[in-house]
Amino acid sequence: MHMMLDPHLRPISPDLNNEESKRIFDEHKQLAQEYLKIQTELAYLSKHKSELEAEMDDEELRQKREIIQLENEKDSLIKLYCTLKNQLSR
């Protein structure tokens, strides 16, 4: 798993004669695995965020179109009201 890391982040091979070196190497491998897991999660969440933003843009566009349609309908109703009011006053 740690071999998937960029070369500058990979742990160097431990000194097999030194217990502390082996322990540090194992700890580094665990941290590298955690790091990769978090990076993968971050990439997934970032993609999901982009998808949600794209949907939101479509939703905003739909809402704007609906507002324009409703405003046009309102204008038509106001004109109809004025016309009917004028007819009544004659």
Backbone as a chain_set.jsonl record, in Angstrom:
{"seq": "MHMMLDPHLRPISPDLNNEESKRIFDEHKQLAQEYLKIQTELAYLSKHKSELEAEMDDEELRQKREIIQLENEKDSLIKLYCTLKNQLSR", "coords": {"N": [[0.833, -1.195, 0.0], [1.925, 1.242, 0.793], [3.57, 1.737, -1.313], [2.166, 3.051, -3.18], [2.352, 5.667, -2.669], [3.695, 8.961, -3.315], [7.112, 9.15, -4.298], [8.723, 10.697, -2.508], [7.313, 10.497, -0.169], [7.299, 7.9, 0.618], [8.187, 5.342, 2.941], [11.528, 4.661, 3.93], [13.391, 1.642, 3.524], [13.599, -0.479, 6.372], [16.218, -0.884, 8.83], [16.998, -4.047, 9.26], [18.248, -5.148, 11.431], [17.716, -3.564, 13.515], [15.426, -2.939, 15.952], [13.911, -0.663, 16.575], [14.016, 0.75, 14.18], [12.551, -0.991, 12.543], [10.107, -0.808, 13.83], [9.481, 1.909, 13.477], [9.304, 1.919, 10.699], [7.07, 0.223, 10.308], [5.128, 1.765, 11.591], [5.179, 4.003, 9.959], [4.212, 2.853, 7.595], [1.582, 2.286, 8.387], [0.645, 4.877, 8.844], [0.891, 5.846, 6.268], [-1.011, 4.294, 4.956], [-3.339, 5.223, 6.205], [-3.201, 7.867, 5.358], [-3.525, 7.574, 2.554], [-6.109, 6.54, 2.521], [-7.558, 8.711, 3.532], [-6.993, 10.606, 1.556], [-8.254, 9.408, -0.622], [-10.908, 9.454, 0.255], [-11.243, 12.201, 0.418], [-11.003, 12.925, -2.286], [-13.263, 11.608, -3.315], [-15.324, 12.939, -1.899], [-14.931, 15.517, -2.807], [-15.539, 15.225, -5.52], [-18.219, 14.508, -5.279], [-19.212, 16.848, -4.154], [-18.835, 18.615, -6.293], [-20.636, 17.499, -8.113], [-23.034, 17.953, -6.734], [-23.024, 20.736, -6.721], [-23.275, 21.205, -9.449], [-25.817, 20.168, -9.91], [-27.214, 21.929, -8.308], [-26.891, 24.295, -9.71], [-28.38, 23.707, -12.017], [-30.85, 23.469, -10.804], [-31.185, 26.054, -9.822], [-31.353, 27.418, -12.248], [-33.714, 26.306, -13.261], [-35.486, 27.297, -11.327], [-35.253, 30.054, -11.793], [-36.313, 30.226, -14.366], [-38.909, 29.458, -13.796], [-39.692, 31.567, -12.156], [-39.645, 33.697, -13.983], [-41.678, 32.842, -15.712], [-43.855, 32.896, -13.927], [-43.909, 35.626, -13.321], [-44.564, 36.682, -15.823], [-47.091, 35.575, -16.089], [-48.354, 36.852, -13.982], [-48.244, 39.532, -14.887], [-49.932, 39.29, -17.113], [-52.334, 38.674, -15.824], [-52.745, 41.02, -14.382], [-53.142, 42.842, -16.479], [-55.475, 41.756, -17.556], [-57.197, 42.155, -15.394], [-57.236, 44.971, -15.298], [-58.422, 45.502, -17.781], [-60.943, 44.274, -17.444], [-61.889, 45.791, -15.326], [-62.058, 48.301, -16.504], [-64.065, 47.754, -18.377], [-66.205, 47.319, -16.694], [-66.586, 49.807, -15.571], [-67.674, 51.329, -17.625]], "CA": [[0.0, 0.0, 0.0], [2.759, 2.439, 0.882], [4.258, 1.939, -2.59], [1.316, 3.921, -3.987], [2.673, 7.045, -2.307], [4.748, 9.649, -4.06], [8.415, 8.662, -3.814], [9.242, 11.437, -1.347], [6.515, 10.163, 1.017], [7.46, 6.476, 0.933], [9.174, 5.059, 3.995], [12.715, 3.936, 3.466], [13.451, 0.285, 4.083], [14.164, -0.457, 7.726], [17.418, -1.659, 9.165], [16.424, -5.271, 9.828], [18.95, -5.472, 12.676], [17.354, -2.563, 14.519], [13.992, -3.058, 16.268], [13.276, 0.658, 16.493], [13.896, 1.041, 12.752], [11.423, -1.785, 12.045], [8.891, -0.245, 14.431], [9.221, 3.174, 12.784], [8.875, 1.56, 9.347], [5.688, -0.263, 10.402], [4.29, 2.917, 11.926], [5.11, 4.818, 8.745], [3.308, 2.157, 6.669], [0.212, 2.498, 8.867], [0.303, 6.274, 8.582], [0.737, 5.976, 4.817], [-2.303, 3.693, 4.618], [-4.334, 6.174, 6.668], [-3.093, 9.02, 4.465], [-4.146, 7.215, 1.275], [-7.545, 6.41, 2.755], [-8.097, 10.065, 3.661], [-6.898, 11.237, 0.236], [-9.306, 8.81, -1.447], [-12.164, 10.003, 0.757], [-11.261, 13.608, 0.024], [-11.278, 12.971, -3.727], [-14.661, 11.214, -3.49], [-16.183, 14.008, -1.398], [-14.764, 16.652, -3.705], [-16.318, 14.902, -6.723], [-19.626, 14.57, -4.886], [-19.513, 18.272, -3.987], [-18.954, 19.184, -7.639], [-21.903, 17.016, -8.675], [-24.122, 18.668, -6.063], [-23.004, 22.111, -7.211], [-23.814, 21.184, -10.814], [-27.264, 19.995, -9.759], [-27.75, 23.158, -7.753], [-26.945, 25.251, -10.806], [-29.54, 23.331, -12.823], [-32.034, 23.783, -10.007], [-31.317, 27.513, -9.829], [-31.822, 27.783, -13.586], [-35.126, 25.927, -13.315], [-36.225, 28.243, -10.492], [-35.288, 31.351, -12.476], [-37.289, 30.106, -15.456], [-40.239, 29.427, -13.185], [-39.98, 32.931, -11.702], [-39.972, 34.484, -15.181], [-43.001, 32.399, -16.159], [-44.848, 33.395, -12.975], [-43.999, 37.081, -13.491], [-45.334, 36.907, -17.053], [-48.481, 35.235, -15.765], [-48.837, 37.943, -13.128], [-48.479, 40.685, -15.766], [-51.138, 38.998, -17.9], [-53.497, 38.781, -14.933], [-52.938, 42.445, -14.079], [-53.744, 43.434, -17.682], [-56.854, 41.268, -17.613], [-57.914, 42.851, -14.325], [-57.45, 46.356, -15.736], [-59.389, 45.457, -18.877], [-62.265, 43.974, -16.866], [-62.275, 46.942, -14.499], [-62.484, 49.345, -17.454], [-65.351, 47.346, -18.952], [-67.223, 47.493, -15.654], [-66.817, 51.232, -15.315], [-68.365, 51.933, -18.774]], "C": [[0.876, 1.257, 0.0], [3.508, 2.722, -0.415], [3.425, 2.825, -3.53], [1.604, 5.395, -3.716], [3.681, 7.646, -3.27], [6.089, 9.228, -3.472], [8.937, 9.391, -2.573], [8.46, 11.16, -0.063], [6.67, 8.702, 1.446], [8.48, 6.286, 2.054], [10.375, 4.324, 3.401], [12.731, 2.572, 4.141], [14.122, 0.324, 5.453], [15.487, -1.217, 7.805], [16.903, -2.896, 9.896], [17.105, -5.706, 11.12], [18.553, -4.535, 13.81], [15.836, -2.588, 14.729], [13.273, -1.716, 16.135], [13.066, 1.058, 15.028], [12.714, 0.279, 12.156], [10.097, -1.226, 12.566], [8.502, 1.056, 13.714], [8.709, 2.905, 11.365], [7.414, 1.096, 9.355], [4.718, 0.885, 10.702], [4.102, 3.81, 10.688], [4.169, 4.173, 7.719], [1.85, 2.37, 7.073], [-0.245, 3.93, 8.579], [0.083, 6.512, 7.089], [-0.609, 5.414, 4.373], [-3.437, 4.635, 5.015], [-4.389, 7.393, 5.739], [-3.784, 8.737, 3.13], [-5.663, 7.097, 1.404], [-8.188, 7.798, 2.815], [-8.069, 10.782, 2.313], [-7.988, 10.71, -0.7], [-10.668, 9.368, -1.053], [-12.329, 11.451, 0.311], [-11.595, 13.756, -1.461], [-12.745, 12.633, -3.998], [-15.59, 12.35, -3.07], [-16.103, 15.248, -2.288], [-15.574, 16.449, -4.99], [-17.81, 15.027, -6.429], [-20.071, 16.029, -4.737], [-19.712, 18.93, -5.351], [-20.264, 18.765, -8.297], [-23.087, 17.752, -8.06], [-24.196, 20.115, -6.535], [-23.581, 22.186, -8.621], [-25.332, 21.036, -10.779], [-27.904, 21.278, -9.252], [-27.866, 24.216, -8.849], [-28.143, 24.966, -11.709], [-30.836, 23.698, -12.105], [-32.255, 25.294, -9.976], [-31.853, 28.001, -11.17], [-33.306, 27.469, -13.731], [-35.969, 26.922, -12.516], [-36.33, 29.613, -11.158], [-36.299, 31.333, -13.617], [-38.715, 30.127, -14.913], [-40.64, 30.824, -12.715], [-40.381, 33.809, -12.882], [-41.37, 34.131, -15.68], [-44.084, 32.958, -15.236], [-45.007, 34.912, -13.078], [-44.79, 37.434, -14.749], [-46.82, 36.634, -16.819], [-49.108, 36.34, -14.92], [-49.157, 39.178, -13.975], [-49.747, 40.493, -16.593], [-52.39, 39.146, -17.049], [-53.784, 40.233, -14.565], [-53.594, 43.149, -15.266], [-55.204, 43.02, -17.811], [-57.71, 41.987, -16.58], [-58.238, 44.289, -14.748], [-58.498, 46.427, -16.847], [-60.795, 45.222, -18.333], [-62.77, 45.141, -16.023], [-62.766, 48.078, -15.397], [-63.846, 49.012, -18.059], [-66.485, 47.556, -17.95], [-67.568, 48.968, -15.451], [-67.538, 51.93, -16.473], [-69.823, 51.886, -18.619]], "O": [[0.591, 2.218, -0.715], [4.027, 3.822, -0.603], [3.925, 3.29, -4.554], [1.147, 6.267, -4.455], [4.421, 6.934, -3.95], [6.186, 8.977, -2.271], [9.527, 8.769, -1.69], [8.898, 11.549, 1.019], [6.218, 8.321, 2.526], [9.498, 6.975, 2.11], [10.246, 3.493, 2.502], [12.144, 2.388, 5.207], [15.084, 1.061, 5.667], [15.808, -2.059, 6.967], [16.425, -2.797, 11.026], [16.576, -6.558, 11.833], [19.009, -4.701, 14.941], [15.065, -2.3, 13.813], [12.15, -1.656, 15.634], [12.038, 1.643, 14.688], [11.958, 0.832, 11.357], [9.101, -1.178, 11.845], [7.334, 1.269, 13.389], [7.794, 3.578, 10.89], [6.618, 1.519, 8.516], [3.63, 0.958, 10.132], [3.005, 4.3, 10.418], [3.413, 4.875, 7.048], [0.989, 2.605, 6.225], [-1.368, 4.161, 8.131], [-0.794, 7.28, 6.695], [-1.272, 5.992, 3.512], [-4.385, 4.825, 4.253], [-5.462, 7.88, 5.385], [-4.543, 9.57, 2.634], [-6.406, 7.501, 0.509], [-9.24, 8.026, 2.217], [-9.017, 11.487, 1.966], [-8.572, 11.468, -1.473], [-11.481, 9.712, -1.91], [-13.405, 11.869, -0.116], [-12.384, 14.622, -1.839], [-13.396, 13.289, -4.812], [-16.53, 12.689, -3.789], [-17.101, 15.941, -2.491], [-16.212, 17.378, -5.485], [-18.568, 15.581, -7.225], [-21.173, 16.394, -5.146], [-20.646, 19.71, -5.54], [-20.922, 19.57, -8.955], [-24.026, 18.131, -8.761], [-25.283, 20.66, -6.727], [-24.299, 23.132, -8.948], [-26.045, 21.702, -11.53], [-28.984, 21.669, -9.696], [-28.85, 24.954, -8.895], [-28.843, 25.892, -12.119], [-31.789, 24.176, -12.719], [-33.389, 25.759, -10.091], [-32.704, 28.89, -11.222], [-34.066, 28.277, -14.263], [-37.036, 27.341, -12.966], [-37.377, 30.258, -11.095], [-37.045, 32.291, -13.816], [-39.609, 30.737, -15.5], [-41.797, 31.219, -12.859], [-41.341, 34.574, -12.795], [-42.152, 35.015, -16.03], [-45.114, 33.439, -15.709], [-46.115, 35.428, -12.939], [-45.589, 38.37, -14.745], [-47.684, 37.37, -17.293], [-50.263, 36.711, -15.129], [-50.208, 39.797, -13.807], [-50.539, 41.422, -16.752], [-53.395, 39.687, -17.509], [-54.945, 40.628, -14.45], [-54.501, 43.96, -15.081], [-56.064, 43.838, -18.138], [-58.837, 42.384, -16.876], [-59.363, 44.76, -14.579], [-59.356, 47.31, -16.846], [-61.735, 45.91, -18.731], [-63.966, 45.433, -16.02], [-63.762, 48.735, -15.093], [-64.683, 49.898, -18.23], [-67.595, 47.93, -18.329], [-68.719, 49.315, -15.188], [-67.984, 53.063, -16.291], [-70.552, 52.352, -19.496]]}, "num_chains": 1, "name": "protein.A"}
